[in-house]
């Protein structure tokens, strides 16, 4: 599987365009900023094991793989093992095309034609673009990722965007961010109750993850989160523009990673909006219109504990 490397100073990213337009590595010197992609991800063509992959044209789950929009209901492909829901759109399960790369910049494109089997994955055609810009020196690195979607069809459709970056996690890892609310989930990880992000749900001060699994959408996010590892000596800041005011945190019990995902909407936003819910983050893309959002990952080295 072809890889593309961007290198600036001691910062490097490795990209896998044919594996869902994913990132395979992001390193600063000899330290991982993103969770390294194992060989089995490539052997099994499994983008979920990659360091980071794009979420387009939606994030997270669509209930029972059925989408209601504009008084019509569309059956979607169940694309996540035994889960009854559709998840994360189609971008992470499609090869992306490479535009002319430089040492510091790469653009990837995806054409979704919504024909044949692809129509059941997502009923409307679109064009998506990812750009990656890398900067760095001996002790700092910044990756700027921009994800865009354009409606190339004859009908408006609902959409969302985001990223699914995985970061290394050890016993010293802490996470800090500010958000107003958090969604509690049912057994299939669909939202059932929104509560204040206070007490056990607050990350206003740096904190570790405890023993229980976290897999929740935080709303009213201020667009900035910070991961610190005293054991590895890495501080990473995750920032997103105003398009992404939701943050998904996925920290499974006993695992060596945490996903901190800037996204534009809540889980199952389209169906919930169709049922009258307000403030889900759902957007509608008109024919010929385009939309984009940007994520910045900034890493710096600290003294090892």
N, C-alpha and C positions, 0 to 999 in steps of 0.2 A: 504494500500500500504506500503510495507516494506521500512523502512528507515535505514540508517547506519550512525553512528556518529563517527567522529574523533575529539578527544579533546586533546589539549596540552596547559598547562598553562590556560590562560583565553580565548584562541582561540578555536573555534569549527566550524566544518562544518557538515552539514547534507546532505546526498546524497540520491537520489531516482533512483536507478538503473533501475527500470521498467518503469519510466517516462522519456524515452529518455536518460538515463544515465546522468540525470541532477543534479545540485546542488540545494538544497532546502533552505539552509541557510549558511551564513558565518558570524560569529559574533566575536567580540572582547570585552569581558566583556559583558556589557548590550547594546552595540552599534552594529548596523548592518553595515557590510562592503559591502555585496551584498543586493539587495532588497529582503526582505523576500517573500517566496512563499505563496500565499493565499490558503486557504482550497479549493476554487473552482478549482484551478489548478489540485488538486488531484481528486476531485469529477468528473471533466470533462475530466480527462486524457489529460490536455492541457499543454504541456511542454513550450509553449511560455510564460506562466505566471511564470515559474520557475526562480530561481535566476540566473542560467547560464545553457546553454546546448551546446553540441558539434556540430560543423559544419563539416560534413563528408558525402560524399566525395566531397562536394563543399560548397562554401559560397554564400549567397545572391541569386539573381534571374537568371534563364535561360529563355531567351525570348521565350514566347509562348509555353513553355514546350516542345521545340524541340531542340535537341542537334546535332550539326554537328561535326563529328570527322572522320578523315581519309577517307574523301570523302563519308561518310555514314551519314544519318540523322536518329535519334532515337526519337520516340515520348515518352515523359515522362509523368508520372502521375501529374496532377495538384493537388498539395497538400496544397494549401493555400487559402481555402475558395473560394471566387469569383474571385481571381486573375487569369489572363490568364497565368501566369508564374509558373514554378516549383521553389521551394525555399528551400535553406539550406540543401539539401541532404536528406538522410534517417535516419541518426543516431539519430536525435532528435525525431523521430516518431517510434522508435523501442525499445523494452526492451533490456537491457544489462545484461550480466551474471557477477556475483560477484566472484572474486577470493579471496583467504584467506586474510581477512583484519587484520591489526594491529591497535593499538591505534592511530598511526600517518600516516598510509599509506593504500591505497586501490587501487586495480586494477579492472577495468571493461573491458569486452570483448564483441564484437559484431561480429557475423558471418552473412554476407549478401551473400546468395547463388544465387541470380539473377535467381530464378525459379518462375514460375507462375506469380502472381501479382507483386512480388518483382522485376521481370525483367523489368517491365514498370516503377518502381520507380527508378531503376538504372540498366543498362543492363549488368554490369560486376560484377562478384563475388569478394568480398574482405573480409579481416579480419581487424577489428579496435580494438584498445586498448586505454583505458584511464588510467592514473595513477595519483593519488592525494597524495601529500606529504604535511603534515601540520607541521609547527613549530610556537612556540609562547611563550610569557611570559605575565606578567601582563599588559603591555602597547603596545606590538607589536605582529603582526601575519604575517606569510607568508604562502601562499598556492602556491605550484608549481604543475601545471597541464601539463601533457605531453599527446599529442594525436598522435597516430600512425596509419598508414594504410599499409596493405600488399596486393599485388595482388596475389590472389590464383587461378586465372583462366588461360586460354590459350591465352589471347589476352591483349595487352597493352591498357590502357585507360587514358583519361585525369582525373585530380583530383585536388582538393584543400582542405585545412584544415583551421580550425579556431575555435574561441569560440564566444559565444554570452552572455557575462556577463551584467547584469543589476545592476546599482548602485542607491542607494537612492539619491534623488535630492530635494533641498530646495532652497529658494531664495538666500541663501548665497553660494551655490555651484558654484565652478569655475573649469574649465578644462584647462590644459596646455599641449601642445605637439608641436613638430616640424614636418612639412611635406612640401614637395615641391609643390605638385599639389592637386587639388580636382576636382572630376567629378560632374558636374551639370546634373540633371536628367530630364527625361520627366515626364508626369503625372502618369506613372506606375512605377516610380522609376528605370528606366533603364538609363544608362549613355548616354549623347548626346554631351557633350562638356567638355573638360579638361582645366582648367584655373589655374593660379598661386594661391597658398594658401596664399594670401596677403589680406590686407584690411579687409573686413567683413568676409573673410574666414580664417584669421590667428588666430591661438591659440598659437603663440609663447610666449605670456605673458598670465598669468591666466586671464580668462574671463568667464562671465556667458553666458547664452544661448539666452537671448533676448526673444522676443515674438513669432517669427516664428519657425516652425518645421524645424529641421535639420535631414536629412537622407541621408548622402553622404559618398562616399568612398574617403579617402585621400590617395595619393600615395607618395612614397619617404619618408615614415614615418621613424623616427630614432629609433623606437622600444621602446619608453618610453612615458608614459602619466601620468599626476598627477591630481587627483581630490581632492579638499579641501572643507570642509564644516565647517565654523566657528560656525554655529548654532548647529551642531551635535558633533563638536570637533573630526572629523576623517579626516586623510590624507591618501589617498590610491594611490599607484603607480601601474600602469599596465605596465608590461614589456613583451616583446616577443623576441625570438631569430630571427636570420636573415632569417628564413623561412617565416616570416610574415612581409612584408614591406608595407602592406596596413592596414589602420585603418578605420573602419566604425564607424561613430558617429550618433547615433539615439537619438534625444532629441525632442519628440513630444510636441507641444504647450500645456501648461497648465497641464502637467502630473508631477508626483512626482518621476520620474526615468529618468536616462539616460543610454543608452547602449554604451559602448566603446569596440569595437570588433576587436581584432587582427586577421587578415586573410591573407592568402597567395596569393590572387589574386583579381583582379578587378571584378566588377559585369559583368555577362555574358561573362566571359573571354574566354570560350571554343569556342563559336560561333564567337566572334569577332576575335579570333586568326585564325579561319578557313576562315574568310573573308579577312585576310591579316594584321590585326592589330598587332603591335609590343608591347612588354613590358607589356602584360596583366597579367603576373604572372602565366599563364597556365603552368602546368607541366604534363608530361606523365609518368605513372608508368608501367614499363616493367613487364612481367611475372616473378613472384618470387621475385620482388623487394619490398622494404618497404621504407617508409618515415615518418618522425615525426617532430613535432614542440612543443615548450614549452612556456607556459605563466606563469608569476609570478605575483601574487597579494600580495602586501605588504602594511599592514595597521599599522598606529600608532595613538595613542590617543593624542589629543591636548586639551588645556584649552577651555572650553565652552565659547561662546561669551555672 
